[in-house]
Amino acid sequence: MSDPIPSDPLTIRQAQDTVDQWIQTIGVRYFGELTNLAQLVEEVGEVARILSRTCGEQSCKDGESPGDLADELADVMFVTICLANQSGIDLTDALRRNLDKKTKRDGDRHRNNPKLL
């Protein structure tokens, strides 16, 4: 089997297609949406654990490393892409619409927030 993971930078569309190909060839099938939701929550929890130990007040136990933030963020992206694929969502379009919404809603909000100055 050829390597389904491109080494060049991925667009969001390419990432969605690559994850779908991986699921179809290696993962057998998508987990159900509720299982993927549970997986997403678990992965976000692992991100939180790492950040609480590297940026927050928590410390690692003796002999414990905080973990690999990049890998855990990639896990979050993978499961998010799975949920988008199985829900028929084009994440490129969704992200564009979301950024447009935030720009219209928050165009001056953060600039005028004294807590951020």
Order of alpha helices (4+ residues) and beta strands (2+ residues): alpha-alpha-alpha-alpha
